[in-house]
Amino acid sequence: MALHLVTVPGADLTPEQVGDVVELCSSAFGIAYGPLLESFVGRVHVLGYADRRLVAHALWLPRPLQAGEGPWLTAAYVEAVATHPDYRGRGYGTAVMRRLQQEIAGYDLGALSTGVPGWYERLGWMRWVGPLLILKDGELQPTPGECVMVYCTPRTGELDLSASLTARWRPFEVW
Ligand SMILES: CC(C)(COP(=O)(O)OP(=O)(O)OC[C@H]1O[C@@H](n2cnc3c(N)ncnc32)[C@H](O)[C@@H]1OP(=O)(O)O)[C@@H](O)C(=O)NCCC(=O)NCCS
């Protein structure tokens, strides 16, 4: 079954589409995803439809990140990557991510946090190996145990993956 992909800014989603995204992500991640979704300011969704239903999804939002002592970069920060359980293993998640990776070409880099790094490595993502830091109230807090991955766009310069990677604090999940 072919997957039909559409890319839609969060502000342009219909209430029905928002409901479908929340339902898919709540079930995939085992949490009430609505408040988390609302916290992703400036998000853009990639929606994958089969059988006339939303079966696969990912989104990105702009997020400043600093690699080492370099300038703050604008990352496309990826969230809510999910495929409906009945539709997994058919390449739908891969198709959604490939579309997303094309769409974020204008960003300095892509970034995400994951528990399944092997799945993203297949798609060209690289694991950040240096310290992951969160800037909160002017202080840098280490976040050991997190797995953050980055994706090079045509705009990405040389990256030292063993340097620190810093993001500003945010509610819910910091990475
Ligand atoms: C992760 C997830 C989005 C994958 O969606 P999917 O549509 O089933 O993925 P695809 O069908 O495109 O990919 C399947 C391929 O990935 C491979 N794969 C699956 N898990 C993998 C892993 N941990 N490491 C490497 N490869 C993996 C499979 O072997 C398969 O490869 P093949 O196509 O060569 O046979 C889906 O399992 C999901 O929604 N999980 C729950 C939510 C989640 O964990 N999201 C990601 C967290 S950031």
The ligand as an SDF file (V2000), in Angstrom:
LIG
                    3D

 48 50  0  0  0  0  0  0  0  0999 V2000
   10.3840    3.5020   15.3950 C   0  0  0  0  0  0  0  0  0  0  0  0
    9.1610    3.4390   14.4910 C   0  0  0  0  0  0  0  0  0  0  0  0
    8.7080    4.8660   14.1570 C   0  0  0  0  0  0  0  0  0  0  0  0
    9.5440    2.7180   13.2080 C   0  0  0  0  0  0  0  0  0  0  0  0
    8.4680    2.8230   12.3000 O   0  0  0  0  0  0  0  0  0  0  0  0
    8.2530    1.7730   11.1000 P   0  0  0  0  0  0  0  0  0  0  0  0
    7.2840    2.4070   10.1670 O   0  0  0  0  0  0  0  0  0  0  0  0
    7.9210    0.4240   11.6300 O   0  0  0  0  0  0  0  0  0  0  0  0
    9.7260    1.7390   10.4830 O   0  0  0  0  0  0  0  0  0  0  0  0
   10.1400    1.2140    9.0510 P   0  0  0  0  0  0  0  0  0  0  0  0
    9.1830    0.1590    8.5980 O   0  0  0  0  0  0  0  0  0  0  0  0
   10.3340    2.3690    8.1410 O   0  0  0  0  0  0  0  0  0  0  0  0
   11.5780    0.6170    9.3410 O   0  0  0  0  0  0  0  0  0  0  0  0
   11.7100   -0.7160    9.5740 C   0  0  0  0  0  0  0  0  0  0  0  0
   13.1840   -1.0330    9.3930 C   0  0  0  0  0  0  0  0  0  0  0  0
   13.9080   -0.5590   10.5080 O   0  0  0  0  0  0  0  0  0  0  0  0
   14.6550   -1.6360   11.0420 C   0  0  0  0  0  0  0  0  0  0  0  0
   14.7520   -1.3880   12.4770 N   0  0  0  0  0  0  0  0  0  0  0  0
   13.7700   -1.3950   13.3810 C   0  0  0  0  0  0  0  0  0  0  0  0
   14.2690   -1.0900   14.6000 N   0  0  0  0  0  0  0  0  0  0  0  0
   15.5820   -0.8950   14.4370 C   0  0  0  0  0  0  0  0  0  0  0  0
   16.6470   -0.5800   15.2990 C   0  0  0  0  0  0  0  0  0  0  0  0
   16.4470   -0.3770   16.6210 N   0  0  0  0  0  0  0  0  0  0  0  0
   17.8800   -0.4610   14.7930 N   0  0  0  0  0  0  0  0  0  0  0  0
   18.1000   -0.6380   13.4690 C   0  0  0  0  0  0  0  0  0  0  0  0
   17.1270   -0.9470   12.6100 N   0  0  0  0  0  0  0  0  0  0  0  0
   15.8840   -1.0750   13.0760 C   0  0  0  0  0  0  0  0  0  0  0  0
   13.8900   -2.8600   10.6870 C   0  0  0  0  0  0  0  0  0  0  0  0
   14.7450   -3.9890   10.6790 O   0  0  0  0  0  0  0  0  0  0  0  0
   13.4390   -2.5120    9.2850 C   0  0  0  0  0  0  0  0  0  0  0  0
   14.4970   -2.6790    8.3750 O   0  0  0  0  0  0  0  0  0  0  0  0
   14.2510   -3.2610    6.8830 P   0  0  0  0  0  0  0  0  0  0  0  0
   13.3450   -2.2560    6.2120 O   0  0  0  0  0  0  0  0  0  0  0  0
   15.6130   -3.3090    6.2860 O   0  0  0  0  0  0  0  0  0  0  0  0
   13.6000   -4.5640    7.0870 O   0  0  0  0  0  0  0  0  0  0  0  0
    7.9970    2.6430   15.1420 C   0  0  0  0  0  0  0  0  0  0  0  0
    8.5030    1.4060   15.5830 O   0  0  0  0  0  0  0  0  0  0  0  0
    7.3290    3.3620   16.3180 C   0  0  0  0  0  0  0  0  0  0  0  0
    6.3740    4.1360   16.1310 O   0  0  0  0  0  0  0  0  0  0  0  0
    7.8110    3.0970   17.5420 N   0  0  0  0  0  0  0  0  0  0  0  0
    7.2350    3.6950   18.7580 C   0  0  0  0  0  0  0  0  0  0  0  0
    7.5990    5.1670   18.8700 C   0  0  0  0  0  0  0  0  0  0  0  0
    9.1080    5.3830   18.8160 C   0  0  0  0  0  0  0  0  0  0  0  0
    9.8980    4.6830   19.4350 O   0  0  0  0  0  0  0  0  0  0  0  0
    9.4970    6.4120   18.0180 N   0  0  0  0  0  0  0  0  0  0  0  0
   10.8830    6.7700   17.8200 C   0  0  0  0  0  0  0  0  0  0  0  0
   11.4410    7.3400   19.0590 C   0  0  0  0  0  0  0  0  0  0  0  0
   12.4080    8.7740   18.7720 S   0  0  0  0  0  0  0  0  0  0  0  0
  1  2  1  0
  2  3  1  0
  2  4  1  0
  2 36  1  0
  4  5  1  0
  5  6  1  0
  6  7  2  0
  6  8  1  0
  6  9  1  0
  9 10  1  0
 10 11  2  0
 10 12  1  0
 10 13  1  0
 13 14  1  0
 14 15  1  0
 15 16  1  0
 15 30  1  0
 16 17  1  0
 17 18  1  0
 17 28  1  0
 18 19  1  0
 18 27  1  0
 19 20  2  0
 20 21  1  0
 21 22  1  0
 21 27  2  0
 22 23  1  0
 22 24  2  0
 24 25  1  0
 25 26  2  0
 26 27  1  0
 28 29  1  0
 28 30  1  0
 30 31  1  0
 31 32  1  0
 32 33  2  0
 32 34  1  0
 32 35  1  0
 36 37  1  0
 36 38  1  0
 38 39  2  0
 38 40  1  0
 40 41  1  0
 41 42  1  0
 42 43  1  0
 43 44  2  0
 43 45  1  0
 45 46  1  0
 46 47  1  0
 47 48  1  0
M  END
$$$$
